[in-house]
Amino acid sequence: MPTISDVAERAGVSPATVSRVIHGSRNVRRSTRERVERAIQELGYVPSAVAQSLRSKRTRSLALLVPDITNTFWTTVVRGVQDVAQRHGYSVLLCNTDEDLAKQLDYLDFVVRQQVDGAIIAPYDSDAGHLDKLRQRDIPTVIIDRRIEGWEVDSVAGDSVSGSRALVQHLISLGHRRIAMISGPAITSTAEDRVAGYRLALKDAGILFDPRLIHRGEYKSSSGKALLGQVLDEDPPPTAIFAANNALAVGAIDALEERGLRVPQDIALVCFDDLPNTSLIFPFLTVVAQPAYDMGVNAAQLLLSRIHSEVSLQPRHVTLPVRLIVRHSCGSQLGSNGRVPLSLPISKEGLAPGVLVKPLSPDDRRSLASLMDGSGALGLRVPVRLSDYGRSDVNRLLQALDHKEPDRVPHVEFAVNSKRIYEYVLEHELEHDASGWRIASQPVTPEDQVEFALRLGMDAVACEFAWRPRISGTDDLEPPHSLAEQLSYLERYLRAAQGTSVGVVASFTSFFQPALIGMGLADPPDRFAEKRGRFEALMDTLLQNQEKVMLVVCNRFGEDLALILVLDGLADATGLCLGDDVFMELFPQRMAQMVAPAREHNKPLMIQTSGRIANALTMLHELGFHAIHPIECDWAEFSGIRGRYAGKLALVGGIPTSVLVHGSAEDVKGRVQACCAELGPGGGYVLSSTGSITDDVSPKNLVTMARAVHQYGRYGSLGQET
């Protein structure tokens, strides 16, 4: 059996270098890494898991401590954690603390003895002292669903404040004024956050807060039953009940049944967290649903990224959005006679679909802080500082996409694929980025890409989420990239861009052109009819994955991203691929499905497509796209499109790649000057090249283009030398 020394000898390197390659260290040149990987493959070398564990002092195990494994919310969270862990070769030790501090402390002793690599925990309370067994041993830890005081560690939670506010606002909209709340213990952050949302909704509606209407207990059904008995004894009794979690809601239903009260005819009932296994039977609860699976995925991603990081990471706090799902239990479907005939299965007719709950605005946060006497204060987002003309500024890009005039014409390049150009601008040799190369085939790290944008004054960089067939003529697909890896990769961009005014764009490969390539339909009309079924199936496979990734990305990072970019190829030099009629049958409905998460989060949408797409512009605008990149047409057609779609579609492009390849510096400056003068007025224009920046492009011409934008792109003097 070959050894690590055999691999080192074959590759002409030291065993230590082989070890660094195996463990994914960045401090290895690309050429060296490729030699080592080739030697490993040729020799069939398999690293010893036991030896690796001894050397790395890792057990490839994680601990997950949850309060109630019988609750479907927590079982779904567990599934998310386990799926990510298993994908990355980790085992998960599952511990059920039963909302009991003594059990939690016992399990922490067990976790420490097992020498786990990291822990994810929903703690019993907010006291970080009760987690000292993890902190003192420096075990990487992620707090899930809750918040602790006194220890800054990574955390993932749903938006409890906004979700509770939305539920109570909905009850108020139905005419309820006396709304009771049964909640969890005050020592648990989620319970207090949900009380805060309840109080904020009352304040918004001008309803006086009555503390007697809030009853606190445990997050258990038995507690819900007991608390509701207390609520119903109030005089006068409430007309609606808000249960702070689904276990409390189940207990409340038992108490109501014993009292002979009907939901919703006699009293309305809503709750935080869904009951997926019982949502189709009475009382068909109106709920705010958290993305439980995504919470597990994000928690595992945060933990693994910290375990594997070669640098110290700042604590990260992720708040995922929630959904308001309106059903029967709130009384929204009651008839004028106060009766609603129900039978199984319950009809969904007239029920509103789930609606994404928007996070609190800065004004809402200030209102909440004053309402809670400062104890509920939430951190306010600091707006990005406006920069001078020569510096990057994502605000300028967003203003232009909104058809407003910023300080100068924005500049972006989303497809710089030349290592030598990066090295020319950055003035140092690039290191190979193994993790990034697997995901996006980029020749540069996210950190270097942001620095590249800063040096050229470009206003955004793109993180690519790619999945496409690898070989033309086959519909076989490699497995998609790990969702956790992709989230970690995007997180690197956001960390690198933090405080720089460079925007980060999430860029998604689409389904149409990749499916054409995968099916070998380079000349689409040829034999298309007989391949259409397989072609549509391949499109749908690509679409399903990319829509899922976009949803997770928007839920996690929606507020941090500048915009969403969709990469596809809809046309060629003659017009739309497959012809207008067939294209319109196949494309619009699928694209609407793909970009739905971005639209729900109100993120600007840009599509990057080649060819003549004039016949598709109206359709793209109706699908919600704000910008087209790059427009490939002659100058007269470019100006004509701008006139027809002024105020509707922003145009991105204008600088032919051929000018950057073959033109002189004066040619480049002249083209930039003309674009700024002709296309800049009124906003709605972003300067960019019309193709990928490859090794054929002159590095000096690219720098000349960037500097020319600063020179000729200032509003108030567009096209004039300043």
N, C-alpha and C positions, 0 to 999 in steps of 0.2 A: 504494500500500500504506500503510495507516495506521501512524502512528508513536506512540511513547510520549507525545509532546506532544499529539497528537490525542486520545488517551485522557484525558490530564489535563484538557484543555479541556472535553471532553464531561462529565467527572465533576465539574468545578469544583474540582480540587485541583492540587497541584504535581506535576511529573514525578517528584520524589523520593518522594512519597506513593504514586504508581502503582508505582514500583519496590519499595517496601516491601511492598505488597500482593502483587505477583508473587512475591516471595521469602518470603512467609509470615511476615513480621514480626508480632509480637504487639502492637507499639506503634501500632496503628491501631484507631480506634473501629469498632464493628460497622457502624454506618450508613454511615460513609465507605467501608469495605471493600465493602459491598454496592453502593454507587454505582459504584465503580471496576470491580468485577466485571461489573456490568451494562453499563458503557461498553465494556469489552473484548469482551463478547459481541456487542453491537450493531454495533461497528465491525469485528469479525472480526480483532482485533489478535493477531498471533502474535509473541512475543518472539524475537529473534534468538539462537540458541544460541551463535554465535561471539561476539557482543557480550556476552552474559551471561557467557561464560567469561572474557573479557578483564576485565570489570568485577569479577567475583567472584573471579578468580584461581583458578578451579576447572576441572579438566579432565574432570569426571564419570567418572573412572576410579579403580579400586581395584586394588591388587596382592594376590595370594594366593600365598603361598609354602608349599608342602607338601613332605614328604620323599620320597614314593614314589607317584607318580601311578598306578602299576600295581596298587597295593593297593586293593581294593574299598572299604575303609573311607574312604580319602582321596578316591576318586572320588565317593562319596556326600556327603562333606563339601563338596566343590567344588560339587556340584549345589545344595546348600542355599544356599551363598553366592551363586551365580550367579542363582538364582531370585529372591532378595531384591533383588540389585543391579539386575537387568534390570527388575524391577517399578518401581524408583525411578529408572530412566533412567541407570544406571551401567554401564560396561563393566568387565570383570575381566581383568587381566593374570595369567595362570597361570604360575607358575614351579615347576619340579621340582628341589629342591635335592639329592635323592639321598642324604640324610643325610651331606652333605659340607660342611664348614665353608668351604672355598675357593669352592665353587659358591654357597653362601649369600651370601658377601661379594660375589661378582661380580654376583649377581642384585640385591643391595641397591644397588649402584652403578647398575645399569640402572633400578631402580625410582625412584631419586632423579632420574635424568636425564629420566624420563618425567613427572615432576612429578605423580605420582598424588595424589589427595585423601586417601588413607589406605591402610593395609596390614594384612593379616591374615597371621600367620606362625606356623608350628609350628617353633620354633627348633631348631637343631642341639644346643644344650646350654643349661644354665641360666645362663650368663654373659651379663649384660646388656651388657657391654662389646662383645660381638660384634654388638649392634644399635645401636651409637652412630650409624651413618649415618642411622637413622630418628630417634633421640632428639635429636641435635644440630640437625636441621632441623625439629623439632617436628611431625613427620608423625604424625597420629592413628594409633594402632596397637592391634591386638587380638592377644593371644597365644592360640593355640588348641591344645588337647590337652596342653599342657605348661605349665611354670612357670619363671619366670626370677627371679634374685636381683639386686637393685640398681637396678631400675626399676619403679615402681608404675604399671602400665597395666592396661587392661581385659583380662580373660581369660575363656575358656570351656574347660571340660574335663569329661570324664566322671568318675565317682566311682571312680577306680582302686583306692583302698585298700579300700573296702567290697566292690567287685566281686571283687577277688582273694581277700579273706577268705571270701566266699561260696563261690567255687569250691573252695577248699581245705577249707572246712568240709564241703562236699558229699562230697569224696573221703574225708574222715575218717569221715563217717557210713556210708560203704560198707565201712569196715574198714581202709582204708589208713593206715599209720603212717610208712612211708618214702616220702616224696613229694619228688621232685626238681623243680627249677625252672630253666628256661632263659629268660633275660631279656635285655633290651636293655642298652645301655651305662650305667654308673653316672652319667655326666654328664647323662643325660636324666631329667627328673623323673618321668615316667610309669613308667620302669623301677624306680626306687627306691620309688615309691608302691606298686607291685604287689608288690615284695619285702616292703614293710612290711605289706601285707594278708596275705601268705603267713605271715609270722612271727606276726602277731596271731592268726591261726586256730590255729597250732600252740600258742601260749601258752594260748588258750582251752581247748584239749583236753588240756593238760598234757603235750604232746609236746616233748621237748628239741630245740632248734634245732641242726641240724648244718650249719655253713657250707659243708661240702664238697658239699652237695646243691644249691647255687646256682651256676649257671654263666652268666656274662655274655658277651654278644657284641654283634652289631649286630641291628637289627630287619629282618633279611633272611632269606630261606629258606636261602641257602647257609650262613649262620651257624647257623641252627637245625639243619641236618644235621650240621655239625661239632660243635656243642655236645652234641647227643644222643649222638654217638659217645663223648664224654668221660663222659657220665652213665652210659651202659651199661657202661663199664669200671670203675665203682665196685664195691667189694666190701663188703657185699652190694649187688646192684643194687636200684634202687627198684622199687616196684610200681606207681607212678603218676607221670605227668609233667604238669607245669603249664607251658604255653608262654605267655609274656607278651604275644604278639600273634599274629595269624593267619599272618603270613609265617613266623615261627619254627615254627609248628605244621606248615605245609606241608613245611618242611625236615625236621622231626622224622619225619613220615610217610615221607619218602624213606629216612631212615636206618633206620627200623624195618623197612621192606620189604627193604632190603639185608641186614639181620641175620636175616631170616626170622621176625620177630616179628609177632604179630597183635594188632590193637586191636579189642576190649578183652580178648580171651581171655588174652593173655600179659602185657599191660601196659595200664593205663588212660591216657587222654590227654584233657586239657581245655585250653582256651585262652581268652585274653582277646581279644575282637573276633570277630565272626561271619564266616563265609564264605558270603555269600548265594547265590553262583552255584554252589556245590558242596555245599550243606548237605543235599541230597537223595541224595547218593551216599556210599558207604563212605569214611571211618568215621563219618559222621553225627555231627559233633563236638558234645560238650557245651561250651557257651561262656558267657561273660558278654558280652552284646551292648550296645554303646554306641549311643545315638541319634545316629548320625553326621549324618543330614540336619538334625536339630534343632540340632546343634552348629554346623553351617554357618549356619543361619538366625539363631541367637542371636548368633554372631560378627558377621555382617553387620549385624544390628540394633544391636548395641553400637557398631559403627564408624560407621554412618550417623547414629545419634543424637548421637554426639560431634561429627561433622563439622557437623551442622546446629544444634547447640545454641548458643544465644545467651549461655549462662552457662558458667562453669567447672564441670565435673562431677568428682566424686570417682571414683577408680578403682573399677570394679565387677568382682567375681570370681564367675562363675557356675559352679556344679558341678551337672551334670545326672545324674540317677539312671541306673543300668544295670539290665539284666535277666539273671537266671540262666535259661538254657535247657538243660534236661536232655535229652540224647539218648543214643545208644548207646555212644559212645566211652569213657564213664566206667565202663562195666560194670554200670550199673544194671539192664540188661535180661538179664544172664546167667542162664541156668537153673541149677538145682541141680547139674547135671552139668558145669557150666562151659562149656557150648556154647550158642551163639546162632546159629541158622541165619539168614543174611542173603541177600537177593536184591533186585534192583532192580525196581520202586521199593521202598524200605524202608518197612514199615508203621509208622505213627505210633501204633498201638495200644499203650497202656500208658505212653506218654511223657507226662511232665508238661508243661503249657504254661509259657511264660516267666513268671517271677515277678519282680516289682519288688524290687530289693535296697534295703533300708532303709539310710539313712546311719548313720554311727557315732553312738552316744550320747555324752554328755559323759564318762561313765565309760570308754567305749571309747577316747575320745580321750586321756584321762589315762593309760590303760594303754599306749596306743601311744607316747605321749611318753616314758614311762619305759623302754619296751622299746627305743626307738631312741636312748636317751641324750639325749633332748631334741631331737634333730635332726628327729624326725618329728612334733613337736608341731603340733597343728592348733588353729585359733582356736575357742574355746568360745562358744556363743551366750549372750548375757547375758539373763536373764529380764526381762520387762517389770516395772517397778516398780509395786507397788500404789499407787493414787492415793487421795486423800481423796474424800468423798462427792460433792462438786460437780464433780469433774474426770473427764475421759474415762478409761476403762480397759477395754481389750479383754478382759482377764482376767475381769472381772465378767460380760461377755457370754458368754464360753465356759463359765464356771461355771454360769450359769443354763441354758444349753442342755444341760448335763450333769446338770440337775435337782439342782443344789446351791444353797445359799443364799450368795450373795456378800455384799459390804458393803451394797449397795443394789440395787434393781430396775434393770436395764439399760434404756437408752433408745437407739433407733435410728430414723432416718428415711432410707430408701433411695431415695425418689422426691421430692426437693425440686426443683421445676421452675420456681420463681418467682425471676426476677432481682431484683425489688424486695424480696423477703424476704431474699435473700442480702445485698443492699446495706444493708438495715436492720440486720442483725446484725453485718456486717463494718464498717459505718460508712465505706465508701468506694465509689466507682463501679467497677463491674466492667469489666475490659478484655475485648475479644473474643478468644477462644482458637480460632484457625482450625483447628489440628490436632485439638483435642478436639472441636470442633463437627462435623467430618467423621465422627468415629468414634462419638460417643455423643449428639450433640445436646444437650449439657449447657450451661446458661447460665453456667457457672462453671468456672474452672480447677481442676485437682486440688489445687493449693496452697491456693487460696481455700476449697475444699470441706473440707480438713482443718482450716483455721483456723476455719471455720464450726462444725465439730463441737467443736473445743476451746472455743469461746466458749459453746456451749450445754451442754457436758458430755456430748455424745452419744458413744457408745462405738465406733462404726465408721462408715466411709464406704464407698460402693460404686463400683467401676470397672466400667462396663458394656461387655460384648462383644455388640454387637447385630448381627443380620442378619435381616431380615424383608422380606416383600413391601412395596413402597411404595404400590401402588395396589390398592384393593379390587376384586375381580372379575377379577383376572388372576393367572396363576401365573408370570408373568415376574419374574425376580429381577435386581436390579442385582448386579454383581460384589461378592463379599464384600470387606471392608476388608483391606488389606495386613496380614499377620500381623506383620511387623516394626513397622508403625505401632501396632498394638494392644499389642504388648509394650512399646514405648516409652511409650505412654500409661499402662499399668499401672505401669511403672517410676517415672513421675512421682509417682503416688500413694504408692508405697512410700518414695520419697525424702522426700516432704513429711511422711509420717507417722513417719519414723524418729525415735526418741527422744521421741515425744509421748504414747505409750500409746493412740493412736487406732488401731484395727484397720482393715485394708483387706480388703474383701470383693470377690471376683471375681463379677460378676453376668452371667449368660448368658441371652439370650433363647432360648426353647425352640422347639419345632416345631409344637405342636398348635394353639394359638390363631393364631399367625402364618399357618399354612396355611389355617385357616378364613377368615381375613380375605383372604388372597391369592386364594382361590377364590370370594370373594363369598358365602360361606355364612353370612350374618348370621343367617338363620333356618335353622339346620343341617338340620332334617328335610326342608326343601323341596328336592326333586330331588336329595337326597344320593346315592341309590343309583346314579344315572347318572354322578355326578361322583366317586364313591368312588375309582376307580383313579387319576385325576389328583390327587386330594386326598392319597392315600397316597404317590404319587411326590413331591409337593411336600414333604410331611413328611419323607421320607427324604433329600431334597436338603438341607433345612435341618439335619436331624439330623447328616448326615455332616460338614458344615462345622463345626458347633458342637462336636461331639465331638472333632474334630481340634484345634480351638482350645483346648478345655478340657484336652486331653492335654498340649499344649505349655506352657500356662500352669502346670499342676500340676507338670510336670517341672522347669520353670525356677523357679517361685516358690512351690512347695507349702509350704515351711517358713515363708514370710513372710506367707502369707494367713491371715486369721482363719477364714474359711469360704467355701463356695461357695453362691451364690444362683442359683436357676433361676427365670426369669420366664416365666409362662405363664398362660393363662386357661382353666381346666378346666370352669367352671360358670357359670351365670347365677342369677338370683333364684329359679328353679324347681328347679334341680338340675344334674347333670352334663350338659354339652353332648353332643348326639347320643344321649342315653339311656344308661342304665347298661350294657346288654349290648354295644352297639356300641363304646362308649368303652373298655370293658375289653378288647375285641378289638384295638383300635388303639393304646392308649396305654402300658400297663405295660412291655411288652417293649422298646419304643423308648426309654422313659425310662431303663430299666435300662442300656441301651447308652450313653446320653448321659452318665450320671453315673458310669460305671465308673471313669474316671480319678480322680475325686474320692474315690471309695470306696477305690481302691487306695492313695491317699496318706493315707487316714484323716482326710480333711477333713470337718468337720461340714457337713451339707447342709440348706439351707433352701429351701422353695419359696414363691414369691409368686404367689398366684392369687386371683382374685375369685370371688364367687358362693357358693352353698351347696355345700360340698364334703364334708359329713359322710359321704356314702356312699363317699368315696374315701380317707378317712383311714387305714383299716387297710392299704389297698394302698400308700399313700405311705410308711407306716412300714415295710412289708416291703421297699420299694425302697431303704431306707436313709436316708430323710429324717429329720432330727432336729427340724425346726421347720416350722411353717406360718405364713405371713404374707401378708396380714392375715386373721384370722378375721372375717368379716362376718356377724354374727347378733345376735339380741337378747341381753340380759344373761343370761337364764335358760339359753338354749342354749349360750352361751359357757362358763358355769360347768359345765354338764353335760358338754360335750366335755372340759373340763379334768379332770373327775373320771374319765372313762372312759379317758383317755390319759395319766394321771399317770405319770411315769417313762418314758414312751415317746416322746411328741411334745411339744416345747415350743411354746407358743402365743405369737404376736407380734401385738400390736394392742391393741384395747380402747378407743381414743379415736376416736370417729366423726369423720370430716372435717367433717360438718355442724356439730358443736359448735365446731370451730375456725373455721368460716366465720360462723356465726350466733350463737354463744353469747357470754356475757359472760365476763370473767376468772374470776368466781366459779363459773360453770358448768364451765369448763375445770378449775379446781382441784378441784372436787367430783368430777368424773369420774376424774381422776388418783388422788385419795385413795381412791375406791372400788375402782379397779383394783388398787392396791397392797395394800389390806387384804384383798380377796377372792381375788385371783389370785396374789399374791406368795409366800405361805407354801410352803416346800418347794422353791423354785426352779422352773425350767421355764416361766418367764414373762418376756417382754421387752415393755416398754411401747412403743407406736408408734401412729401414726395409722392409720386403716383405708383410706386412699387417698392419692393424690398430693397434695403440697403445691403448690398452684397460686397464681396471683395472687388467687384468691377468698379464700384464707385470710388472716385478720388476722395481720400480723407480731407484734403484741403478744400475741395468743393463743398463738402458737407459742412465744414466749419464756416466757410464763406456764406453759405445759405443761412445758417443760424444767426450770424452776425448781421446779415442784411435785413433780417426780420426786425431786429432791434433798431436798425438804422432807418428803414422805410415804413415800418408798421405802426408808428405812433399815431393814435387818433388825434385829430386836429391838424395833422400834417402828413396824412397818408400819401405814400409814394414820393415824398420829398425827403431829401437828404438832411438828416439832423445830427 
